[in-house]
Amino acid sequence: MTTIAIVGASLAGAKAAEGLRDNGFTGRIVLIGEETERPYERPPLSKGYLLGAEPRDKAFVHDAEWYVSHDIELLLGVRATDLDAATHTLMLDGYEPLRYDKLLLATGSRVRRLDVPGTELSGVRYLRTLQESDALLDHLRSADNVVVIGAGWIGLETAAAARTHGATVTVVELDTAPLRQVLGDEVAAIFAGLHRAQGVAFRFGTGVREFRGLGGQIRSVVLTDGTELPADVAVVGIGIQPATELAVTAGLAVDNGIAVDAGLRTSDPDIYSCGDVASVDHPLVGQRIRVEHWSNALNGGKAAALALLGQPVSYDRVPYFFTDQYDLGMEYAGYVPRDGHDSVVFRGDPDGGEFIAFWLKDGRVLAGMNVNVWDVQDGIQALVRAGYAGKAVDAARLADPAVPLADLA
Ligand SMILES: Cc1cc2nc3c(=O)[nH]c(=O)nc-3n(C[C@H](O)[C@H](O)[C@H](O)COP(=O)(O)OP(=O)(O)OC[C@H]3O[C@@H](n4cnc5c(N)ncnc54)[C@H](O)[C@@H]3O)c2cc1C
């Protein structure tokens, strides 16, 4: 019987397993995950669940019975420790070596750790797993002072959750604005304004020197400029790294993630990769990109299933991301290389809280973000596709809400 092994029992891995069965694969599927929870989605961990507004169960990709009824061998709490591509063998912690015919690496990302004194104190938290979200939620329910380190998506969503729980919140960020590297100065300022209006204080241009505590519990965060901020909880959200260890030990090509072609195939013909860990030679963008977002795990998993079954795949989806913070909901589609845009065009009034922002280069739309404006993703993604195909748009018409987006692509 043909065996397909999937390492990484999270969204990408679970969607790949589902895709294999949906597309008629009747062989053996082994889904291996080092976490003890069955596959779940991470977005609620910093939003609805962390706010205490959504039940824990809502995060799971499938109910437990689904794995049984679809004959998927789900190995939880099991780490794949080594990979021998030549003999098609995976080494599993505490299990017999597993021989596979095809392998999918959906190992995702791990958080970057802060290397300063005091990180072992209770109350210094990271946020990647459901169990970390459980622990953070517990802290936030009683915390008076929360310090968030890093003003990226996770940091800002956590700040919003902490404010909603009633804590005093300070966000510490090395850069001069939140999300500046991703969104540029104009839109970064909007996110700073949103959080300030909710009472969040920012400390820009500074890092963390140490965490101080008493009796093993954090009491304060000392910044590199010497300021000491009181803290019952400090949440570190300073980015993630692709979990490439297995690919490296197996000698697969790695380039800011596991390097795959547009068909999600690695440098080994029987090994594929998708989700956060995969660095895809992206047909639309024309370069290798790694996308650390939910929709890429969802769609990449489905596409990987087809690729594993030998069907032609060209993974050219427009990168897509969403966030919810307070009463702001937004979707972002496209890809802007670092410092890769030369203008931002707004459709609608950013100060009014309902608008679309477009990032352009030489008049071509590279990305668009709708804030509290809905049902415009098809139009935005069509503009991004046209932009990457070389088509420029008229900036005045792009800014004019009376001109349908569909007329511009
Ligand atoms: C708190 C939070 C909020 C988020 N919110 C959003 C959002 O609002 N919008 C959005 O678009 N994206 C969001 N994301 C990002 C999104 O969740 C990720 O892009 C997505 O989880 C990636 O899925 P994945 O399956 O590729 O990898 P992961 O979810 O990282 O899963 C990989 C799994 O593989 C396991 N693994 C790794 N190595 C091994 C090994 N050797 N053996 C066994 N198992 C292994 C890991 O333990 C992990 O369970 C958020 C992420 C977090 C953490």
The ligand as a Gaussian input file, in Angstrom:
#p B3LYP/6-31G(d) Opt

LIG

0 1
 C       -1.465000      33.661000      17.452000
 C       -1.490000      33.634000      15.958000
 C       -2.445000      34.358000      15.270000
 C       -2.471000      34.349000      13.894000
 N       -3.406000      35.102000      13.241000
 C       -3.442000      35.102000      11.887000
 C       -4.398000      35.888000      11.186000
 O       -5.188000      36.594000      11.785000
 N       -4.412000      35.841000       9.843000
 C       -3.543000      35.068000       9.143000
 O       -3.599000      35.075000       7.915000
 N       -2.603000      34.320000       9.761000
 C       -2.532000      34.319000      11.128000
 N       -1.599000      33.560000      11.780000
 C       -0.653000      32.756000      10.998000
 C       -1.198000      31.367000      10.691000
 O       -1.750000      30.793000      11.846000
 C       -0.073000      30.497000      10.158000
 O        0.301000      31.016000       8.919000
 C       -0.488000      29.040000      10.044000
 O       -0.679000      28.484000      11.324000
 C        0.578000      28.219000       9.326000
 O        0.148000      26.891000       9.301000
 P        1.168000      25.692000       9.031000
 O        0.322000      24.473000       9.108000
 O        1.928000      25.970000       7.801000
 O        2.239000      25.735000      10.206000
 P        2.085000      25.760000      11.793000
 O        0.739000      26.258000      12.183000
 O        3.280000      26.470000      12.311000
 O        2.163000      24.229000      12.203000
 C        3.289000      23.441000      12.015000
 C        3.191000      22.275000      12.969000
 O        4.259000      21.391000      12.705000
 C        4.760000      20.896000      13.934000
 N        6.122000      20.429000      13.726000
 C        7.210000      21.164000      13.360000
 N        8.291000      20.370000      13.255000
 C        7.900000      19.122000      13.559000
 C        8.578000      17.881000      13.642000
 N        9.864000      17.753000      13.378000
 N        7.873000      16.778000      14.018000
 C        6.534000      16.859000      14.296000
 N        5.846000      18.026000      14.224000
 C        6.517000      19.151000      13.867000
 C        4.637000      22.105000      14.844000
 O        4.653000      21.727000      16.200000
 C        3.303000      22.678000      14.420000
 O        2.239000      22.112000      15.158000
 C       -1.524000      33.570000      13.175000
 C       -0.548000      32.842000      13.868000
 C       -0.537000      32.870000      15.261000
 C        0.519000      32.089000      16.010000

